[in-house]
Amino acid sequence: MKRTIRGEYIVFFLIVLAGLAARLHDVHYAFHVDEILSVKIASKPLTGVLEEALQDTSHPPLYYFSLYLWINVFGSSEESARLLSVLFSCGFLCLSYMLLRRFVSLWLALGLLSILAFSPLFISLEQPARPYALIALLSTVNLLAFMRVMEEAADEHKRLVVWALSCGLLLCAQYLSALMIALQICFALFYAPSKRLKILLYGSVGSALILPWFIAAFGSALSSGDNPLPQISWISRPTPEDFLWSYFVVFGQIQGVSARWLFILLGMIGTAYIKHLALSKTLPANHLLLFSIGFGLPMVVYALSIWGPQSLFVVRQLIGTKIVFVGTIGLCLSTLPRRLAGCFLLALLIWMSAALPGAFQDNKRVSFRDAAEQIDRKYGSITVVTTEADIGIPLDFYRKAGSVRLWETIAENDGGSRVICRRPDTNSRLLFGEKSCSVIAENERSVQLLFLCKPTNCSDINTKALQSRHTLVAKWQAGLFSNVPQQLFLYEIRSVS
């Protein structure tokens, strides 16, 4: 017995260590636009953090204040800011194993932990200086605390307090988690009659911790009838393929390999559970809870995004349900003979290993730090212009010699001009001021400039005034392991002599 326990701890430690190593890969890589937003907000004085966090209505304040405390001790470099997320991820992996052991056997729990440790989705979300590692950690804490509440125990009050606090903290990290908390309360109403009132009371009180912040952030917009979430207007209505891919993305995408093989593999695993369920004619309550969170909640968000006033369907906002989805795979595998289940689990791990390079920063996006250094070295203080905030913000963050501008009007035609400036949101306002984009001034139409764009938007430079003056002078590319590599083109706009 001691040998088994010792072996379990060794394997557990090695899996967590390897998962953290994957999250530390390229931790020094240049920030992307959303990370810059996090660091700029958290680097302000405490009153500034409060003010800016209230303006970013799409995210509750817990991560910003956590990063504020972290930066004041360890600094705001790429490595430092991301290490906070890696630390949260370490806690997430450890607690996830405790949660998984409640449902499946030891060897299967270790296999599922490997999926969480090496999943391209979790790695790509739990390294950046963004709140998703914190959300993953608190989602796991919340579900684990709820499972403990559902058990009969002498310290019931203590367990209820812990769960209530986890509800409040989770809501302070992600508003959408209110759906998970509501589902837990509804589940208790049916499956814990003797505790239903206590669970409803403690869950309501714990969730109410976010109300003062919610009122401060949304009160004005709601009272005036304005859109309370203008920052997420870019989220498009999801398609059925988007919903299906939100599960496949846990295992990643292999360049040149069709995802239908992964669909077949997961379909076979799911079929085994359905067959077992048909034979046993019994669905355990804890299984129902996991399937409801893993599949039911994403369906609710999908329906709200299709028929509601605003789409909310973004995979990274559903990270809590994807943790549970991995747990449901364990439930399905546990119905198979051990060797067959091991083969399926090994196949999933092999798939993830092949897809893993696509999760790393240097394979996903161009380094704006490298681009800025190259531009400064070759062109000095010449102004760079772009119509895309997610290009302009990181380039301006890393540029030392010259400035970066967002152009509002760049495309002209016989009927006049069309207004272009992509993502004029909180990110743009924070960096470029209240008026994020500016029109092309008359004196700018004849001077030397640099124009940076993604290939799909480079046609914005084809105006009457600029078309004959621009030349492609540099190109950067990342995403060799992706089916859609990221490219940036730099054009020089020559001055008019």
C-alpha positions in Angstrom: 0.0 0.0 0.0 2.8 2.4 0.9 4.6 1.6 -2.3 1.4 2.3 -4.3 0.9 5.6 -2.6 4.5 6.6 -3.1 4.3 5.6 -6.8 1.1 7.7 -7.2 2.7 10.8 -5.7 5.8 10.4 -7.8 3.8 10.1 -11.1 1.5 13.0 -9.9 4.5 15.2 -9.2 6.1 14.4 -12.5 2.9 15.2 -14.5 2.4 18.5 -12.7 6.1 19.4 -13.1 6.0 18.6 -16.9 2.7 20.6 -17.2 4.3 23.6 -15.6 7.4 23.3 -17.8 5.1 23.4 -20.9 3.5 26.6 -19.5 7.0 28.1 -18.8 8.1 27.5 -22.4 8.5 30.9 -24.1 7.4 32.7 -20.9 9.7 35.6 -22.0 8.0 36.0 -25.4 6.6 39.4 -26.3 3.2 40.3 -24.8 0.1 40.3 -27.0 -2.4 43.0 -26.9 -4.7 41.7 -24.1 -1.7 41.0 -21.9 -0.5 44.6 -22.4 -4.0 45.7 -21.2 -3.6 43.6 -18.0 -0.1 44.9 -17.3 -0.9 48.5 -18.0 -4.0 48.4 -15.7 -2.2 46.5 -12.9 0.9 48.8 -13.1 -1.1 51.9 -12.1 -1.6 53.2 -8.5 -4.3 51.4 -6.7 -6.9 54.1 -7.4 -5.9 53.8 -11.1 -6.4 50.1 -11.1 -9.8 50.6 -9.6 -10.8 53.1 -12.2 -9.6 51.2 -15.2 -11.0 47.9 -13.9 -14.4 49.5 -13.6 -14.1 50.6 -17.3 -13.3 47.1 -18.4 -16.8 45.9 -17.8 -16.2 42.5 -19.5 -13.9 41.3 -16.7 -14.4 41.4 -12.9 -11.7 42.9 -10.8 -10.1 40.0 -8.9 -7.3 39.2 -11.5 -6.4 42.9 -11.9 -5.9 43.4 -8.2 -4.0 40.1 -7.9 -1.7 41.2 -10.7 -1.3 44.6 -9.1 0.0 43.0 -5.9 2.2 40.7 -7.8 3.7 43.4 -10.0 4.5 45.6 -7.0 6.6 42.8 -5.6 8.1 41.0 -8.7 7.9 43.6 -11.5 6.0 43.8 -14.7 8.3 42.0 -17.2 6.9 39.3 -19.4 8.4 36.5 -17.2 7.2 38.1 -14.0 3.6 38.9 -15.1 3.1 35.4 -16.6 4.6 33.6 -13.6 1.4 34.6 -11.6 -0.7 32.7 -14.1 1.7 29.7 -14.0 1.3 29.7 -10.2 -2.4 29.7 -10.5 -2.1 26.9 -13.0 -0.1 24.8 -10.5 -2.9 25.1 -8.0 -5.4 24.2 -10.7 -3.5 21.0 -11.6 -3.2 19.9 -8.0 -6.8 20.5 -7.1 -8.0 19.0 -10.4 -6.4 15.7 -9.4 -8.2 15.8 -6.1 -11.5 16.3 -8.0 -10.8 13.6 -10.5 -10.1 11.0 -7.8 -13.6 11.4 -6.6 -15.0 10.0 -9.9 -12.4 7.6 -11.4 -9.7 5.2 -10.4 -6.1 6.2 -9.6 -4.5 5.3 -12.9 -7.3 7.0 -14.9 -7.2 10.1 -12.8 -3.5 10.4 -13.5 -4.2 10.0 -17.2 -6.9 12.7 -17.2 -4.5 14.9 -15.2 -2.0 14.5 -18.1 -4.7 15.7 -20.5 -5.2 18.9 -18.4 -1.4 19.3 -18.0 -0.6 19.0 -21.8 -3.8 20.2 -23.4 -3.0 22.9 -26.0 -6.1 24.8 -24.9 -5.1 24.9 -21.2 -1.5 25.7 -21.9 -2.4 28.6 -24.2 -4.8 30.0 -21.7 -2.8 29.4 -18.5 0.5 31.1 -19.4 -0.5 34.6 -20.5 -1.0 37.5 -18.1 -4.7 37.1 -18.3 -7.4 35.9 -15.8 -8.0 32.4 -17.3 -5.6 30.5 -15.1 -7.2 32.1 -12.1 -10.7 31.2 -13.5 -9.6 27.6 -14.0 -8.3 27.4 -10.4 -11.4 28.9 -8.8 -13.7 26.8 -11.0 -12.0 23.7 -9.7 -12.1 25.0 -6.1 -15.8 25.8 -6.4 -16.8 22.4 -7.8 -14.6 20.5 -5.3 -16.2 22.5 -2.5 -19.7 21.8 -3.8 -19.0 18.1 -3.9 -17.9 18.2 -0.3 -21.1 20.1 0.7 -23.2 17.4 -0.9 -21.6 14.8 1.4 -22.9 14.0 4.9 -20.3 15.4 7.3 -20.1 16.7 10.9 -18.4 19.9 9.7 -21.2 20.8 7.3 -21.2 24.5 8.3 -17.5 24.9 7.5 -18.0 23.2 4.1 -20.9 25.5 3.3 -18.8 28.6 4.2 -15.9 27.4 2.0 -18.3 26.8 -0.9 -20.0 30.2 -0.4 -16.6 31.9 -0.4 -15.6 30.0 -3.6 -18.8 31.2 -5.3 -18.0 34.8 -4.4 -14.3 34.6 -5.5 -15.3 32.8 -8.8 -17.8 35.5 -9.7 -15.1 38.1 -8.9 -13.0 36.4 -11.5 -15.7 35.7 -14.2 -19.2 36.9 -14.4 -20.3 33.9 -16.6 -19.6 31.5 -13.8 -22.9 32.6 -12.3 -24.4 29.9 -14.6 -22.3 27.2 -12.9 -23.3 28.4 -9.4 -26.9 28.5 -10.4 -26.7 25.0 -11.8 -25.2 23.7 -8.5 -28.0 25.3 -6.5 -30.6 23.8 -8.8 -28.9 20.4 -8.5 -29.0 20.6 -4.7 -32.7 21.4 -4.8 -33.4 18.0 -6.3 -30.7 15.8 -4.9 -30.1 17.2 -1.4 -33.6 17.9 0.1 -32.3 18.2 3.7 -29.7 20.8 2.7 -31.5 22.7 -0.1 -32.4 25.8 1.9 -28.9 26.0 3.4 -27.2 25.6 0.1 -29.5 28.2 -1.5 -28.8 30.6 1.4 -25.1 30.2 1.5 -24.8 30.3 -2.3 -26.8 33.4 -2.5 -24.9 35.2 0.2 -21.5 34.2 -1.3 -22.6 35.2 -4.8 -23.8 38.6 -3.4 -20.1 39.5 -2.7 -19.9 40.7 -6.3 -23.0 42.9 -6.2 -21.3 46.2 -5.1 -18.8 45.9 -7.9 -21.5 44.8 -10.4 -23.6 47.9 -9.5 -20.6 50.2 -9.8 -19.5 48.8 -13.1 -22.9 48.3 -14.8 -25.3 50.6 -12.9 -24.9 53.6 -15.1 -25.2 51.7 -18.4 -28.2 49.7 -17.3 -30.0 52.7 -16.0 -29.5 54.7 -19.2 -30.2 51.7 -21.5 -26.7 51.6 -23.0 -24.9 48.5 -23.9 -23.2 47.4 -20.6 -20.6 45.2 -22.5 -19.3 47.2 -25.5 -15.9 45.5 -25.3 -17.4 42.1 -26.5 -19.2 43.5 -29.5 -16.5 41.8 -31.6 -17.8 38.3 -30.6 -19.7 36.9 -33.6 -22.8 34.6 -33.4 -21.5 31.0 -33.0 -22.2 28.3 -35.6 -22.9 24.6 -34.8 -19.3 24.0 -35.9 -18.0 26.5 -33.4 -19.9 24.7 -30.6 -18.4 21.3 -31.7 -14.9 22.7 -32.1 -15.1 24.2 -28.6 -14.6 20.6 -27.3 -12.1 19.4 -29.9 -9.9 22.5 -29.1 -9.1 20.9 -25.7 -6.9 18.4 -27.6 -5.6 20.9 -30.2 -5.3 20.8 -34.0 -2.6 18.9 -35.9 -1.5 20.7 -39.1 -2.6 18.7 -42.1 -4.7 16.2 -40.1 -8.5 16.3 -40.3 -10.3 16.7 -37.0 -12.7 14.0 -38.0 -10.3 11.4 -36.6 -10.6 13.1 -33.2 -14.3 13.2 -33.6 -14.4 9.5 -34.3 -12.2 8.7 -31.3 -14.3 10.8 -28.9 -17.5 9.4 -30.4 -16.3 5.9 -29.7 -15.5 6.8 -26.1 -18.9 8.4 -25.7 -20.7 5.5 -27.2 -19.2 3.2 -24.6 -20.8 5.3 -21.8 -24.2 5.4 -23.6 -24.1 1.6 -23.9 -23.2 1.2 -20.2 -26.0 3.6 -19.3 -28.5 1.7 -21.3 -27.5 -1.5 -19.6 -27.4 -0.2 -16.1 -30.5 2.0 -16.5 -29.1 4.3 -13.8 -27.4 7.7 -14.0 -25.5 8.4 -10.8 -26.2 11.9 -9.4 -22.6 13.0 -9.5 -22.4 11.8 -13.2 -25.4 14.0 -14.0 -23.7 17.0 -12.3 -20.6 16.6 -14.5 -22.5 16.1 -17.7 -24.7 19.1 -16.9 -21.7 21.3 -16.4 -19.6 19.9 -19.2 -22.3 19.9 -21.9 -25.4 21.6 -20.5 -23.8 24.9 -19.6 -22.0 25.4 -23.0 -25.4 24.7 -24.6 -27.0 27.4 -22.6 -24.3 29.9 -23.5 -24.6 28.8 -27.1 -28.4 29.4 -27.1 -28.0 32.8 -25.4 -25.4 33.7 -28.0 -27.7 32.7 -30.9 -31.0 34.2 -29.7 -29.8 36.7 -27.0 -29.0 40.4 -27.6 -25.2 39.8 -27.4 -23.0 36.8 -28.3 -21.1 35.4 -25.3 -19.7 32.3 -26.9 -15.9 32.3 -26.5 -14.0 29.1 -25.7 -11.7 30.8 -23.1 -14.7 32.0 -21.2 -15.9 28.4 -21.0 -12.7 27.1 -19.5 -14.5 25.9 -16.3 -16.8 23.6 -18.4 -13.8 22.2 -20.3 -12.2 21.1 -17.1 -15.4 19.1 -16.3 -15.5 17.9 -19.9 -12.2 16.1 -19.3 -13.8 14.6 -16.2 -16.7 13.2 -18.3 -14.2 11.6 -20.6 -12.9 9.8 -17.5 -16.4 8.6 -16.7 -16.8 7.2 -20.2 -13.4 5.5 -20.1 -14.2 3.9 -16.8 -17.0 1.9 -18.4 -14.5 0.1 -20.7 -12.1 -2.7 -19.9 -8.9 -1.3 -18.5 -6.6 -2.2 -21.4 -9.1 -0.8 -24.0 -9.5 2.4 -21.9 -5.8 2.7 -21.7 -5.5 2.5 -25.5 -8.1 5.3 -26.0 -6.4 7.4 -23.3 -3.0 6.9 -25.0 -4.4 7.8 -28.4 -5.7 11.1 -26.9 -2.3 11.9 -25.4 -0.5 11.1 -28.6 -2.9 13.5 -30.5 -2.2 16.2 -27.9 1.6 15.7 -28.2 1.4 16.2 -31.9 -0.7 19.3 -31.5 1.2 20.7 -28.6 3.7 22.9 -30.6 0.7 25.0 -31.8 0.0 26.1 -28.2 3.4 27.9 -27.8 3.7 31.6 -28.2 6.4 31.5 -30.9 4.3 29.3 -33.0 1.1 31.3 -32.6 1.9 34.9 -33.1 4.6 37.3 -34.3 6.8 38.9 -31.7 6.0 42.6 -31.7 9.2 43.2 -29.6 11.3 41.8 -32.5 9.3 43.7 -35.1 9.6 47.0 -33.1 13.4 46.5 -32.6 13.8 45.9 -36.4 11.7 48.9 -37.3 13.6 51.2 -34.9 16.9 49.9 -36.0 16.2 50.5 -39.7 13.8 53.4 -39.8 14.5 55.3 -36.5 11.8 57.7 -35.5 9.5 57.4 -38.6 5.9 57.0 -37.6 4.2 53.7 -38.0 0.5 53.7 -38.8 -2.1 50.9 -38.8 -5.9 50.5 -38.8 -5.8 47.6 -36.3 -5.6 48.2 -32.6 -4.3 44.7 -31.9 -1.3 45.6 -34.0 -0.8 49.2 -32.9 -1.0 48.6 -29.2 1.8 46.0 -28.9 4.0 47.7 -31.4 3.7 51.0 -29.5 4.4 49.2 -26.3 7.7 47.9 -27.5 8.8 50.7 -29.8 11.5 53.0 -28.5 12.5 55.3 -31.3 9.2 56.4 -32.9 5.5 56.6 -32.5 2.6 54.5 -33.6 -0.7 55.9 -34.8 -4.1 54.4 -35.5 -5.6 55.8 -38.7 -9.4 56.3 -38.8 -9.8 57.2 -42.4 -7.6 55.4 -44.8 -9.7 54.0 -47.7 -11.0 56.5 -50.2 -13.2 56.1 -53.2 -15.1 58.3 -55.6 -18.0 58.6 -53.2 -15.8 59.9 -50.4 -14.1 57.9 -47.7 -15.0 55.0 -45.5 -14.2 54.9 -41.8 -11.9 52.1 -40.7 -10.3 51.4 -37.3 -10.6 48.0 -35.9 -11.2 47.3 -32.2 -11.6 50.8 -31.0 -12.3 49.4 -27.5 -11.0 49.6 -23.9 -7.6 48.5 -25.1 -7.3 51.3 -27.6 -8.6 53.9 -25.2 -6.1 52.9 -22.5 -3.1 53.2 -24.8 -4.1 55.9 -27.3 -6.4 58.1 -25.2 -10.1 58.6 -25.4 -10.0 59.2 -29.2 -8.2 56.1 -30.1 -8.2 56.6 -33.9 -7.4 59.8 -35.8 -8.0 60.8 -39.4 -5.2 61.3 -41.8 -4.1 64.9 -41.5 -3.3 66.9 -44.6 0.4 67.2 -43.7 0.6 63.4 -43.3 -0.5 62.7 -46.9 2.9 63.7 -48.3 5.4 62.6 -45.6 7.3 59.3 -45.3 5.4 56.8 -43.2 5.4 53.1 -42.4 2.2 51.0 -42.6 1.8 47.7 -40.7 -1.0 45.4 -41.5 -2.2 41.8 -41.6 -2.5 40.4 -45.1 -6.3 40.5 -45.0 -6.3 44.3 -44.2 -3.4 45.5 -46.3 -5.7 46.6 -49.0 -6.6 49.5 -46.7 -3.5 51.2 -48.0 -4.8 51.3 -51.6 -6.0 54.9 -51.6 -5.7 57.5 -54.3 -3.1 59.4 -52.3 -1.0 56.4 -51.2 -1.3 53.7 -53.8 1.6 54.8 -55.9 3.9 55.5 -53.0 4.0 52.3 -51.0 6.4 49.4 -51.2 6.5 46.1 -49.2 9.8 46.3 -47.1 9.4 43.6 -44.4 7.3 40.6 -43.5 7.1 38.6 -40.3 5.4 35.2 -39.9 4.6 32.8 -37.1 2.5 29.7 -36.8 4.5 27.1 -38.7 2.4 24.4 -36.8 -0.9 26.1 -37.5 -3.3 25.8 -40.4 -3.7 29.6 -40.3 -0.2 31.2 -39.7 0.0 34.8 -38.6 1.6 37.2 -40.9 2.5 40.9 -40.7 3.4 43.1 -43.6 5.3 46.4 -43.3 5.0 48.9 -46.2 7.0 52.0 -46.6 5.0 55.0 -47.8 7.5 57.3 -49.6 7.3 61.0 -49.1 6.2 63.3 -51.9 9.2 65.3 -53.2 
